[in-house]
Structure formats: C-alpha cells, structure tokens
Amino acid sequence: MPDILDTARAAGCFQTLLAAVEAGGLLEALASPGPFTVFAPVDDAFAALPAGTVQTLVQNPPQLARILKYHVLSGQYTREQLLTQAEWTTLEGAPLPIRRADPFEVKNASVNAADVVCDNGIVHVINRVMLPG
C-alpha cells in the first residue's frame, strides 16, 4: 500500500502541497511509519490564497512548516473517529476544530474526500488551506 506522499503524488491534485512539504522540510517526517492523519489541501486551495502567499511561505520554511503541521494529527483517525471530539491537537500544537455534523468540516475547510487509507496513515482531502489560531 502506498504511503501518504506516494498517494498524494498519484492523485495529481496535490502538487502545491507536495512542493510545500519539501520546502518546509517535512518530506522525511511524512515518509516515516507514523501513523498520521493528514488534512490535505488540493492545489485549488493554495491557488485561492492571496497573491504571493505561497511564494512568501516557501521563502520562510519555519512558518511554512508550522502551517503544514497544523494540517497533521499524530495517529490514524477516520471521519467517524474524528467526529467523536469537537477538537483535536495538531502536530503544530494548536487545536483543530471539527464540525460534528454534516457537512464534514475541519476549521474553515470542507472535507471533499474522507478516509483515504495509506500505509502510514490516513488522508482527508480538504478545499482550503487552514491557518492556526
């Protein structure tokens, strides 16, 4: 079974996320056994950010890594498991609110596809880049 990074590469809609993970120095972490739960913004989510935002973040790897870690939980959690709590602590350290009704949302992002199982965790595809705080 492919890991999180291979799954993202094969999907074809996470090119910006993959470039950000590399620029933020998190490739090795997401290739490790984990397990992790990743809320993965599609390319359109990054394109919707204000002009220049992605470029600015790529030039500031610590800030970029912080934002990316806000999209990751330690452990493997399905949609059903996530709905059991109103919020979860991210690898960044900040709480991530979960909407416990339909539609399935995390913070300000809708989950377009849930429960993509990978060798080292699970991916939930989201439509926005989430910011801590």
N, C-alpha and C positions, 0 to 999 in steps of 0.2 A: 504494500500500500504506500502511495507517495506521502511525503511529509508536507507540512504546511507550505513551505516555499515552492516545492515542486507542484503542488496543487494550484497555487497562485499563478505560477508560470504557465501551466497548462490551460488555465481558464481564459487567459488572453485579455482580461479586463482589469488587471492589477499592475500594469507596467509602472505607473507612477508610484504606487505603494512599494513595489519591489525596489525601485531606484531609491526611494526614501529610506527603506530599511538598510540598504547598502550604505548610503551616505551617513546614516545615523549610527553605523557600526553595530547593527543588530543581526546581521546575517548568521553569525555563529550561534547566537542565542536561539534563533527560531529554527535552526537546523538541529539543535540538541534534542535529546529524548523528551524533554518537557515533563508532563504534558502541559499544553497551553490552550486557552480559549482565546481566539483572535477575532475581533470585530474588524473586518477588512473593508475599508472604503474602496469603491470602484474608481476607475480613472475619472469618470464624470464628477465624482465628489471632490477630487482635487482641482479639477477644472473650474468648479463653481466657487472656489476660494477667490478672494480679491486678487487682482492682477499683481504679480510679483511675490506673492506669499510663499509659494513653493520654492522659488529661487532663493528668497531670504532665508528660509528654513534650511535649505541644503547648505548654505554658507554658514550656518550656526548649528553644527552637529549636536551639541548638548541639548539645545532647545528642541531640535527635531526628534532626538531620542526620547525626550520627555513626553512629547505629544504622541509618538508612536507607542510608548509603554502604556499610555492611557487607553490604548485600544486592546490591551492584552491582560488576561487574568491567568494566574497560576492555577493549573488544574484544567480538567476537561469537562465542560458543562454544556449540556444540551439546552435547547429552548425550554423544555419542561423543567429542568433543574434550575435554570436562571429565574424562572417565574416564581420560585419559592421564596425569594428575598426581594425587598424593594431596592436594595443597592448592594454592590459588590466592590471590593477593594481591588484596584488595578495594580499592575506592576509599578506604575508611576507613584502609587501611594494614595491617590485621591479616590474618593468614592465614585462609582459609576451607577447612576440611577437606571432602574429597569421599569418600564411600564408593564404592569402586571395585568393587562387586558389587551384585547385586540384593537388596533394592530400592534404587533410586537415591535417595541421601540426601545432603544438604549439612548439615554440622554436625549439629544435632539435628532437622532438618526432613526430612520425606519430600517428594519431588517428585511431585505429583499429575498434572501435565501438563508434558511437556518440549518444547522446540523450537518455541515459538510465535514464528514469524518475523515481525518488524516492519521497517518502513522503516529505523529507526536502531538495530537490534539484535535481540536475541532474549530472550524471557521464558520462565522456568521457574516454574511455579506451585507454591508450597510451602504446607504446612499449619501452619507455626509462624513466629513472629517470632524471628529469630536475634539473639543479642547477642554483640558482640565480646568476646574474652577467654576 
